Amino acid sequence: MIDFTLTDEQEALRDLVREFATREIAPVAPKLDEEQRHGEEIVEKYFEIGFLHYAVPEEYGGAGLGTLEGCLFNEEVGAACGGVACTLGGNTLGLTPLFIAGSDELKKELLPPHTEGPNLAAFCLTEAGAGSDAGSMRTTARLEGDEYVINGTKGFITNGSVASLYSVFAMEDPDAGNRGFSAFMVPAGTPGIKIGKKEDKMGQRTSDTREVSFEEVRIPARYRLGEGLDGFKIAMMTLDESRATVGAAAVGIARAALEVATKYAKERVQFGKPIAGHQAIQFMLADMAMKVNAGRHLCWHAAWLKDTGKGNTMESAMAKCFCGDIAMEVTTNAVQVLGGYGYMKDYPVEKYMRDAKLHQIYEGTNEIQRLVIARGLLG
Ligand SMILES: Cc1cc2nc3c(=O)[nH]c(=O)nc-3n(C[C@H](O)[C@H](O)[C@H](O)COP(=O)(O)OP(=O)(O)OC[C@H]3O[C@@H](n4cnc5c(N)ncnc54)[C@H](O)[C@@H]3O)c2cc1C
């Protein structure tokens, strides 16, 4: 039986986030974008209405909601501002290795203090020389007595300077490549953590992106995640979980662009009629609507697989890849529908287009997603 009906509770929660995003995020997004600020006041308010830690299990202080709910929320926040969706989503991304591979004791130690406030987490995998090829990372972890000592520099870290908790991937056995690194939780404020300058970005400027360096950073050995699970596995399982919700944020950006383009096409008159009366514009809008819907369904399916305990590696890669690509296409066409006005900052579509681009790059580029999908197909 196929049923696309959301439960009353899911609809109510989605409507709450939509209302919040429309009231609190969309109006300030252009200014935050201009100032390149992540908007801690939004994070605080999102925490106050109970959504910041939606994915943290209830027993550790969160709302215990699933990936499908994450998709619903991310689409709404993404429609208001892609960068804010990145900031808020970065929190869940940073915590997911702990959900997946942390012991009950470690979750009890680290999660309740995190969920008590408007705290953000960050996921630290990428390095200057290790992007798509995570196994070539240079950050190391060595065990000394009952502590691990971490050294190295992570790059492009979302929430880098504002996180209170980092999940960090570091090499324990460099000879083992992908199988040689492990995952650790590192509280911000641990001596030896250095934050780099804020990256000056094309889009999603309302998220904080930094280098984060670890210089002889000492953490208790129990902060290493995963009994019998290597860091690569934990990182890949984390990304399987997050890619559906990241795809949903891209759907949100595309949906917002479609809405602006549709409204504009009905109002803008050329050659004596609204441009919506020209078939070329109608076809563009029709294609945009088709892709937004298709993207949403891919995300929901990948989320449903996850929430019902089924494997979703290939489907979440499809959701992330397709939605990143259609967000880029739909926002580009929205600029086209608005003509020269679309190119100006007076309308939001140029920001949507800049924000959409990142969806083809982070959480694994879309080339890497295609490799994952091909691997799923070919075995
Ligand atoms: C704003 C922003 C925020 C980010 N946030 C985070 C974060 O919070 N945490 C984190 O860990 N990382 C984060 N990243 C890093 C992001 O995940 C990486 O940028 C991404 O994985 C690609 O790595 P790279 O930039 O080194 O590109 P590269 O890996 O150098 O790739 C360059 C190009 O080569 C292609 N390519 C590489 N290998 C292959 C291959 N085998 N086959 C085909 N094509 C290939 C890529 O697809 C790409 O087009 C962020 C990045 C940005 C820009």
The ligand as a Gaussian input file, in Angstrom:
#p B3LYP/6-31G(d) Opt

LIG

0 1
 C       30.068000      25.598000       2.385000
 C       30.561000      24.215000       2.649000
 C       30.206000      23.582000       3.827000
 C       30.716000      22.310000       4.112000
 N       30.434000      21.737000       5.332000
 C       31.119000      20.613000       5.693000
 C       31.008000      20.084000       7.022000
 O       30.247000      20.586000       7.857000
 N       31.762000      19.012000       7.349000
 C       32.601000      18.418000       6.473000
 O       33.275000      17.461000       6.845000
 N       32.731000      18.884000       5.204000
 C       32.003000      19.965000       4.804000
 N       32.138000      20.457000       3.533000
 C       33.059000      19.793000       2.611000
 C       32.368000      19.095000       1.447000
 O       31.717000      17.940000       1.870000
 C       33.459000      18.869000       0.395000
 O       33.732000      20.130000      -0.176000
 C       33.042000      17.873000      -0.663000
 O       32.943000      16.595000      -0.112000
 C       34.027000      17.836000      -1.846000
 O       35.345000      17.811000      -1.452000
 P       36.391000      18.842000      -2.095000
 O       35.807000      20.182000      -1.952000
 O       37.719000      18.589000      -1.508000
 O       36.388000      18.496000      -3.625000
 P       37.250000      17.344000      -4.360000
 O       37.067000      16.056000      -3.656000
 O       38.634000      17.840000      -4.571000
 O       36.517000      17.270000      -5.751000
 C       36.749000      18.206000      -6.805000
 C       35.954000      17.734000      -8.020000
 O       36.418000      16.416000      -8.417000
 C       35.326000      15.531000      -8.436000
 N       35.783000      14.197000      -8.020000
 C       36.580000      13.858000      -6.957000
 N       36.759000      12.536000      -6.909000
 C       36.058000      12.003000      -7.937000
 C       35.839000      10.680000      -8.408000
 N       36.352000       9.615000      -7.774000
 N       35.069000      10.516000      -9.505000
 C       34.514000      11.573000     -10.130000
 N       34.696000      12.863000      -9.744000
 C       35.446000      13.061000      -8.647000
 C       34.322000      16.107000      -7.442000
 O       33.010000      15.612000      -7.661000
 C       34.465000      17.585000      -7.726000
 O       33.707000      17.934000      -8.842000
 C       31.564000      21.675000       3.192000
 C       31.870000      22.309000       1.988000
 C       31.398000      23.549000       1.707000
 C       31.785000      24.211000       0.413000

